Amino acid sequence: MLLNPKDNQSNESVCRVSQSNNQELKNQSVNSKEIPLAGTDSIIKSQVSLAAYTSYRVGGPAQWYVAPRNLEELQASVEYAKKHSLPITVLGAGSNLLVSDHGIEGLVIVTRHLRHTQFDKDTGLVTVSAGEPIPALACEAAKQGYQGFEWAVGIPGTMGGAVVMNAGAHKGCIADILVSAEVLLPDGSLQTLRCDQLEYSYRTSKLQGSDIIVTQATFQLQPGADPTQVLAVTKQHQKQRLTTQPYHLPSCGSVFRNPKPYAAGWLIENTGLKGFQIGNAQVAQRHANFIVNCGGATARDIFYLIRHVQNEVQKRWSILLHPEVKMIGEFQAIG
Ligand SMILES: Cc1cc2nc3c(=O)[nH]c(=O)nc-3n(C[C@H](O)[C@H](O)[C@H](O)COP(=O)(O)OP(=O)(O)OC[C@H]3O[C@@H](n4cnc5c(N)ncnc54)[C@H](O)[C@@H]3O)c2cc1C
């Protein structure tokens, strides 16, 4: 069972303060709602539900939440967390996350307002801010006759999340086209890391689990192609996704990594788990490596279903499936 549920405090009063230590901040979180981020127009809010910020549409509140709109606000947010000893969690589009129903302690920084894209038609280099949505970028690149991003159109994340996850599909992935990533280090300084410094392999990078925030990335694409042809390939990938995967229901995409040489979906389907449901979380009928929120599921439902699938597949095939989805916050194993 899940233990120690925290109160989901409801806070009505607005308190504008600048605290000098975290204890003070913690005490005030019970009554605070909004704190202006000094030197910026940004506001730090308390107890913001994260369900709206994840593709699963589940998750409890962020203790503190901020959505910076530019690099300066991002740097100020990191500085603020440091000053108040708050752990930082970065959310892109929340499309590869399972956030606990109990929420997340510390400061949650949502990058989705960090938007900017610059195409250089002479070199084929494309520089993209962390919050830029991948599908929109894939479509824009195609419309402008750049090849290299067609595979990415069905990945509903941000560019920052994709760089961290080494997102990929249709035999393409971020590591194939990334030139460099600009990152914000915990000390507030910016650094440019080359692709070969990020230790990429299948859906992983050195950035995962680190305190490093991706602010923008530069990709090498091939300019000068016929936009009609690039768009046709891009749309074909999109169509293939929409017909084979359950895009009509909230999910995180593939839940488990493929344990080579097997596909996780094949193992789950052949364990007889398609359609199996815990609460309102279900192993998708359309693709067994997806767990979907049929409406009103909790993070706990999804978590228990992930564990159930792992147990049943291990019993049947002696293979332990490893989740690709990142679980954040407090979860407790069934016991
Ligand atoms: C329907 C569906 C289909 C999908 N299909 C695919 C697919 O084909 N291929 C694939 O690879 N993935 C797929 N995914 C998963 C997901 O879209 C990708 O992993 C995506 O790259 C996650 O990006 P995000 O912005 O949503 O990251 P989030 O889910 O918000 O975060 C993922 C991780 O990256 C960290 N992070 C995010 N942004 C930053 C940043 N700027 N700096 C530092 N850390 C950061 C987070 O802290 C977290 O650890 C799918 C998801 C869904 C819902």
The ligand as a Gaussian input file, in Angstrom:
#p B3LYP/6-31G(d) Opt

LIG

0 1
 C        1.902000       9.071000     -27.070000
 C        3.380000       9.092000     -26.766000
 C        4.272000       8.586000     -27.702000
 C        5.664000       8.595000     -27.445000
 N        6.502000       8.104000     -28.385000
 C        7.835000       8.128000     -28.162000
 C        8.761000       7.650000     -29.147000
 O        8.382000       7.210000     -30.211000
 N       10.087000       7.712000     -28.871000
 C       10.565000       8.213000     -27.691000
 O       11.789000       8.269000     -27.509000
 N        9.712000       8.674000     -26.748000
 C        8.380000       8.650000     -26.941000
 N        7.518000       9.116000     -25.976000
 C        8.048000       9.561000     -24.659000
 C        8.382000      11.053000     -24.575000
 O        7.589000      11.821000     -25.473000
 C        9.862000      11.309000     -24.851000
 O       10.671000      10.638000     -23.906000
 C       10.190000      12.807000     -24.774000
 O       11.497000      13.013000     -25.219000
 C       10.042000      13.391000     -23.376000
 O       10.115000      14.801000     -23.491000
 P        9.412000      15.724000     -22.406000
 O        9.692000      17.135000     -22.751000
 O        7.976000      15.360000     -22.279000
 O       10.210000      15.309000     -21.112000
 P        9.598000      15.045000     -19.660000
 O        8.736000      13.836000     -19.712000
 O        9.003000      16.276000     -19.127000
 O       10.934000      14.706000     -18.859000
 C       11.674000      13.543000     -19.136000
 C       12.993000      13.624000     -18.356000
 O       13.790000      14.665000     -18.884000
 C       14.036000      15.668000     -17.885000
 N       13.978000      16.960000     -18.591000
 C       12.997000      17.453000     -19.374000
 N       13.353000      18.631000     -19.902000
 C       14.596000      18.881000     -19.436000
 C       15.503000      19.957000     -19.618000
 N       15.234000      21.011000     -20.394000
 N       16.696000      19.898000     -18.986000
 C       17.017000      18.856000     -18.189000
 N       16.185000      17.819000     -17.966000
 C       14.984000      17.832000     -18.592000
 C       12.975000      15.475000     -16.840000
 O       13.415000      15.922000     -15.576000
 C       12.789000      13.960000     -16.883000
 O       13.810000      13.319000     -16.157000
 C        6.138000       9.123000     -26.215000
 C        5.236000       9.652000     -25.287000
 C        3.869000       9.637000     -25.555000
 C        2.918000      10.220000     -24.543000

